[in-house]
């Protein structure tokens, strides 16, 4: 399993939050821009690094929600 620095994963998360998430949240996956955002994002980063970064992001979201079951599930997915 590859390991990534927090700074590297932070760059991936920042890219996702700036270029993918807003389109998916505001437009769904129905507009041409939204349909291109995901594949473009995946083309910029190695797949294992994307998975690690998004697992970390899911953990942050679960902690913010304060749901113990969601937190446990998110943490269990880290480092898979």
C-alpha positions as CSV (number, residue, x, y, z in Angstrom):
1,X,0.0,0.0,0.0
2,X,1.3,3.4,-0.9
3,X,1.6,6.2,1.6
4,X,1.0,9.8,1.0
5,X,1.8,12.9,2.9
6,X,-1.0,15.0,4.4
7,X,0.1,17.9,2.2
8,X,-0.3,15.7,-1.0
9,X,-3.7,14.4,0.1
10,X,-4.7,18.0,1.0
11,X,-3.9,19.1,-2.6
12,X,-6.2,16.3,-3.9
13,X,-9.0,17.3,-1.5
14,X,-8.6,21.0,-2.4
15,X,-8.8,20.1,-6.1
16,X,-11.9,18.0,-5.5
17,X,-13.6,20.6,-3.4
18,X,-12.8,23.4,-5.9
19,X,-13.4,21.6,-9.2
20,X,-15.8,18.6,-8.6
21,X,-17.9,18.9,-5.5
22,X,-19.5,22.3,-6.3
23,X,-20.6,21.1,-9.7
24,X,-22.0,17.9,-8.3
25,X,-23.8,19.6,-5.5
26,X,-25.3,22.5,-7.5
27,X,-25.9,20.8,-10.9
28,X,-25.9,17.1,-10.1
29,X,-24.3,14.9,-12.7
30,X,-26.5,16.2,-15.6
31,X,-24.7,19.1,-17.1
32,X,-21.7,18.8,-19.5
33,X,-19.4,20.5,-17.0
34,X,-20.4,18.2,-14.2
35,X,-20.0,15.1,-16.5
36,X,-16.5,16.3,-17.4
37,X,-15.4,17.2,-13.8
38,X,-15.1,13.7,-12.4
39,X,-13.1,12.2,-15.2
40,X,-10.8,15.3,-15.4
41,X,-10.2,15.1,-11.7
42,X,-9.4,11.3,-11.9
43,X,-7.0,12.1,-14.7
44,X,-5.0,14.5,-12.6
45,X,-4.2,12.1,-9.7
46,X,-3.3,8.5,-9.1
47,X,-6.3,6.4,-8.2
48,X,-5.0,5.1,-4.9
49,X,-4.2,8.6,-3.8
50,X,-7.7,9.8,-4.7
51,X,-9.2,7.0,-2.7
52,X,-7.0,7.9,0.3
53,X,-7.9,11.5,0.1
54,X,-11.6,11.0,-0.3
55,X,-11.6,8.5,2.6
56,X,-9.9,11.2,4.8
57,X,-12.5,13.7,3.6
58,X,-15.3,11.4,4.4
59,X,-13.9,11.0,7.9
60,X,-13.8,14.7,8.4
61,X,-17.4,15.0,7.3
62,X,-18.4,12.2,9.6
63,X,-16.7,13.9,12.6
64,X,-18.4,17.2,11.8
65,X,-21.8,15.4,11.7
66,X,-21.0,13.8,15.1
67,X,-22.6,10.5,14.2
68,X,-20.6,7.8,16.1
69,X,-21.5,5.0,13.7
70,X,-20.5,7.1,10.7
71,X,-17.3,8.1,12.3
72,X,-16.4,4.5,13.1
73,X,-17.2,3.4,9.6
74,X,-15.2,6.2,8.0
75,X,-12.2,5.5,10.2
76,X,-12.4,1.8,9.4
77,X,-12.0,2.7,5.7
78,X,-8.8,4.7,6.2
79,X,-5.7,2.9,5.0
80,X,-7.5,0.1,3.2
